[in-house]
Amino acid sequence: MGDTGLLVSRLCFGTLTMSPLQVNLAPEEGAELLAEAYRCGVNFWDTAELYNNYPYLRLAARKIGDELIIATKAFVYSREGAAHSLEEARRELDMDVVSIFLLHEQESVLTLQGHKPALDFLVEAKYRGLVRAVGISCHTVAAVRAAIDFGCIDVIHPVVNIDGIGIKDGSLEDMLHELGRARHRGVGVYAMKVLGGGHLAARAEECVQFVKGLSCVHSFAIGLSSLEELQANLCYLDGDAVPAAVAARLAQKKRRLLVEDCCDRCGSCVEKCPQEALSLPQAGEGKVEVDAGCCVFCGYCGSFCPQFCLKII
């Protein structure tokens, strides 16, 4: 992973999908899936404070009893906030040292400048031995460019997929150009939204082979919530055929963003949706409306809903 000294599997287990924001697996069930992934060679897991799934990873780590690479993220901008989030991660994951700690959802040089006190704290924490690498997650080319110029970023977690779905500014070519610069500088890169938040699931093998072939990407996170998804993605990675029984079960799975009747149209989710896929009903009555063509099933909207009426099913 760049100059970090971390040796990571090409496939990173994205844990948002199994978390309470999405499928909401029981912690023991999620832990067993993580442990099975490790037995298959996946030693790199991605989580975040927002996902509320640290117990899953803690249980899995205890099952495994071996060194893991865990990346977590928090949307913090002050030293105090960063300190609180880092200590929560260390406590809830039951780990003295967090492998990778990222500032969540950085979008521009202005965002990074506004969050610099938190970044400075994390850099200090790295030199104190509490974190091995620090960085950012982002949906924009501008944030990648800013992170390179900041000079203290070890890892970048950007949107990368074959169609560029979810990149909020510029093109896929722009993103790959900046990531090439990042890798040249020794920055570790692991991609997110490889399947476009589910929109590219029908082309999953093509998508995995595409990102696997990128010299500027060390690893890539794919959200997993079932043994079949794990098995299929390992097959895609190795260029093997997915067993017919596994493929059949996956083919039956359909996903959509459900807005439950308890929605009171407060608009919190509309303001926070990074893809602008949600809108208030024009008639002023009814539930928040979903633009299925824009929604990438990231699940962030659910964490901002006071009624928690948004579900990905």
N, C-alpha and C positions, 0 to 999 in steps of 0.2 A: 504494500500500500504506500507507494511513493517513498519518501524518506522517513516514514514513521517507524520503520522496523517491525511493523505488524504484518504477519503472514496470514492472509485471509483467503477463504474459499472463493472461487469465482461467483458462486451463487450465495447471496446474502438472504437470510430468512427475514422477510418483512413481517413484523408481528402486528401491524395495525389491523389486518383483516380478522385475526382471531379475537381481537380485543372487544371490550364492552361497547365500543363505538360502532362495531360492525356485526360479525357473526355471534360474538359473545359466547365463546366456548367456556366451559367450566375450567377453572385454573388447572386442575389436575389433567384434564384432557389436553389442554394447550401445552402443558409441560411435557406430556408424553410425546406429542407431535414434535416439539423442539428437540427432545432427546433422540427421537428416531432420525431426525434430520442430521443431528450430530453423528449418529452411527453411520450415516450415509456419506459423511465427509464434509458437512456444512458446519463450519466452526464460527461463522460470522452472523450475528443477529442484529437487527435494527429495531429500535423502539423509540419512545418519546414520553416525556412527562404527561403530555396530553392524552396518550393512549390508555392510561390507567391500567396497565397490564404488567407492572413490575413483578407481582406475585407469580405470574406464569413463568417468567424467566428465572426467578429465584428458585422455584421448585425444580425446574429443569436443570439448573446448574448443580443443585444438590444431587440429582440423579446421576449426573455425568461425572462429577468430581474431577474435572480436568480443566485446563485453561481454555477460556472462551474469549472471543473478541466481540464485545457488545458496544454498539453505538447508541447513545441516547441523545435527546434533543430537548431544549426548553426555550420558550419565547420569553426571554428576560433581557432587560436593558440596563440594570444597575448592578453594582458589585454585590449589594445585599441580596438581590434576587438570584443572581448566579450562585452565590454561596449557599443559599437555601436549596436551590434546585440540585446542586451537586451533592450536598449532604443527604438530601432525600434519595437520590439515585444510589449513593453508596450504601445507605441504610436499607432501602427496600430491596435492592439487588443482593445485599449481603456481600459486598465486594469492597475491599480497601481501595482498589484502584479501578477507575472507570477507563475502559480502553479508549473510547472516543466520545467526546462531548461536543455537541454542535449547538450553535444558536439557530433556533428554528425559524424558518420562513423569512429569510433575509432577501430583500428584493432590489436593493440599489445601494450605491455608495452612501446615500443619505441615511438609509436604514442602518448600515453598518456603522457609520459615524455616530448615530444616535444610540447604538448599542455598544459602543466601544468600552464604557466602564465594565460591562459584563464580560466582554472579550478579554480585556486586560486582566480581570480576575482569573479567568480560565487559563490564560497563559501563565500567570503566576502559580496557579494550582498545578499546572504541568511540571513546572520546575521544582515544586514541592513534592512531586511524586504521587499526586492524587489522581492525575489524568495523564494518559499517555499521548493523546493527540487531541487538538481542538480544531473546530471548523464551523462550517455553516451548511444548512440545507436551503435550497432555493428553487424557484420556478422561473427565474429570469436569467438571460445572458448578462445583463448589467451587474447582477450580484456576483456572478462568477468572475467577471472582469475586475470588479472592485476587490474581491477576495484575493486575487492574485496580486494586485497592487498593494494591499495592506501588508503583505510580507510575513505575517505571523500565523497565517492559516495553514494547517497541516492537511486538512481533509475537506473536500467539497462533495456534497450530496445533491446533485442537480437532476432535473427532469431530462431524460433521454429515452427516446423510442423511435422506431423506424419512420413514423409519420410526424414526429414533432408535436404530438398532442400534449397540451398542458404547458408548453413554453409560452409565457405570457408576453414576451417581446422578442423580436427577431425570428430567425428561422432555425431549423435544425442545423444547417450548415454553420450559422453564426455560433451556435452553442458548441458544436464540435471544434470549431477553430479556437475558441477560448479555452476549452478543456484540453486541447493539445498544448496550449501555452502553459496551462496549469501543470500538466504532467511533466513538461520540460523543466519546470521550476522545482520538481520534486514533490508536488502536492498530490496526495492520494485522492482518487476519484471513485466513488461508487454511485451508480445511477439509480434513479427511482422512476416509477411509472413506466416501466419497460413494456408493459402491456396496455399502456394508455388508460390506466385505471379500470381495465376490463373491456374497454371498447375494441381492443385488438385481440381479444381472447381467441377468436376464430383463426388468427394467424400466429398463434403463440410460438410455434416452433420457429417460424421465420423471424419473429421478434427477438427471441432468445439468441438465435444464431447471429442476427445483426449486431446486437450489443456485445456479444461475446467476441466478435471480430474487430471491435474498435480498440485501437492501440492506446487511446486516451482514457480508457475505462478499466480500472483494476478489478472491480467487482460490480454486481448489480443486484438490487433488492427486488424481490418479487413477493407480494403478499400471499401468504399460504394459510389455509384454515382447515385442510383435510389431508389425509394420507394420500388420496388420489392426486391432489394438486401437487404435493411433494414429489410423488413418483413420476408424474408427467413431466414436470419441469426438470428433473434430473435426466430423464430420457432426452428432452430437447437439448439440454446442455451437452450430453454425450453423443448426440446424433443418432440415438437409438429409436426404434419404433416404440410407441406407447402401447402397452398391452391392451388388447381389445376390450377386456372387461373394465379396465381403468378408463379408457376413452369413452365407453358407453355411459359410465356413471357421470363423468364430467359433462358430457353432452346434454345431460338432463338438467344441469344446473342453470337457472336463469336468475339474473340479478336486476334489481330496480331500487330506486330510492323511494321509500314509502313515507308519506306525510300523514300521520295519524289525525284522527278527528279532534284531538285535544289542542291542535294548533290554534293559537289566538291571534295570529298575524302580527306579532310584535315586531317582526322585521330583523331580529338579531341575526338569524341565519343568512338572510339576504345580504346584509352588510359584510359578513365574514366569509362568504363563499369566494374562494380564490378564482373560480372559473366563471363567476357571474351567471351561474346556471339557475339561480332561484329568483323568483319575483313575487311581489305581492299581487293578489288578484285585483284586476282593474275595477271590478264592480264593487270592491270594498268588502265583499263577503266571501266566505269559503276559506279554503286552506292556501298556504303558500304553494305556488305552482313551480313545477320542475321542467326545465328545458332538457329533455333526454339527450339531445345532440351535444350539449355542453357539459353535462355532468360526467365527471370521471370517477365517481364513487370513492372519493378520498375520505369521506366520513367526517371531515372537520366540522361541518355544519351542526352535527349532532351535539358536539361539545359546547356549543353556544346557545342551544335551545333551552330556555328555562323549564320547559315542559318535557324535554327529551322525547319529542314526538317524531323526530326524523330518524329513520332506520334504513339501513341497506340490507335488503333481504334477497 
